[in-house]
Amino acid sequence: MSIEYIRFKIDEELQIKFIHAVREACKIMAAYPDCMEYEVAQCEEDKTLFVWRIIWTSTDAHLNGFRKDKIFEPFYELMQPFVEFILEMNHYNKII
């Protein structure tokens, strides 16, 4: 299991478009068998901060499976306008 965290800083005027894109992207991701779970949260203290947590069966399944699958193209089309707002995008292993 691998937990991917993607942190975004999205200005207020783009937030509705961002949330719509993430919702649609999650539908695509959910159809991929190696995507086990996901959630997106908005910071309470700073409304411009968002965290997208995705649990994959493995990092390899994400990087060499999902990202190379044909469904990645429409996923990326949705998320590409927001790539420049990524603060962090890394995979983590659960320790506790």
C-alpha positions in Angstrom: 0.0 0.0 0.0 1.2 3.5 -0.9 -0.3 6.8 0.2 0.1 9.6 -2.2 -0.4 13.2 -0.8 -0.8 16.1 -3.2 -1.0 19.5 -1.6 -2.3 22.4 -3.6 -2.6 26.2 -3.1 -5.6 27.4 -5.1 -6.6 31.0 -5.1 -10.3 31.7 -4.3 -11.2 32.6 -7.9 -10.1 29.1 -9.2 -11.5 27.0 -6.4 -14.9 26.2 -8.0 -13.1 25.0 -11.2 -10.6 23.1 -9.2 -13.2 21.3 -7.1 -15.1 20.4 -10.2 -12.0 19.1 -11.9 -11.0 17.0 -8.9 -14.5 15.5 -8.6 -14.4 14.4 -12.3 -10.8 13.2 -11.9 -11.8 11.1 -8.9 -14.5 9.4 -11.0 -11.8 8.3 -13.5 -9.4 7.3 -10.7 -12.1 5.2 -8.9 -12.4 3.1 -12.1 -8.8 2.0 -11.8 -8.4 -1.2 -9.8 -5.2 -0.1 -8.0 -6.8 3.0 -6.6 -8.1 1.8 -3.3 -9.3 5.0 -1.7 -9.1 8.8 -1.9 -10.2 12.0 -0.2 -9.8 15.7 -0.8 -9.9 18.2 2.0 -9.7 21.9 2.3 -7.9 23.6 5.1 -10.1 25.3 7.7 -7.5 27.9 8.6 -6.3 28.8 5.1 -9.0 28.1 2.5 -6.5 28.3 -0.3 -4.9 25.0 0.8 -6.1 21.6 -0.3 -4.8 18.1 0.3 -5.6 15.1 -2.0 -4.9 11.8 -0.3 -4.9 8.7 -2.6 -4.2 5.2 -1.5 -2.7 3.0 -4.2 -2.0 -0.7 -4.0 1.6 0.3 -4.5 3.7 3.2 -5.8 4.6 1.1 -8.9 0.9 0.5 -9.6 0.4 4.2 -9.6 3.5 5.3 -11.6 3.8 2.4 -14.0 0.1 1.4 -14.1 -2.3 4.2 -13.8 0.0 6.9 -15.3 0.6 4.7 -18.3 -3.0 3.5 -18.7 -5.3 5.0 -21.4 -7.5 6.5 -18.6 -4.7 8.7 -17.4 -5.1 11.0 -20.4 -8.6 12.3 -19.6 -7.5 12.4 -15.9 -4.5 14.6 -16.7 -6.6 16.9 -19.0 -8.8 17.7 -16.1 -5.9 18.3 -13.7 -3.3 19.9 -16.0 -4.6 23.5 -15.4 -3.8 23.0 -11.6 -0.4 21.4 -11.9 1.4 24.7 -11.3 -0.4 25.1 -8.0 1.0 21.8 -6.5 3.1 22.4 -3.4 3.9 18.7 -2.8 3.2 15.4 -4.6 4.8 12.4 -2.9 4.2 8.8 -1.9 4.3 7.8 1.8 4.3 4.5 3.7 2.1 4.2 6.7 4.1 3.6 9.9 1.4 3.7 12.6 
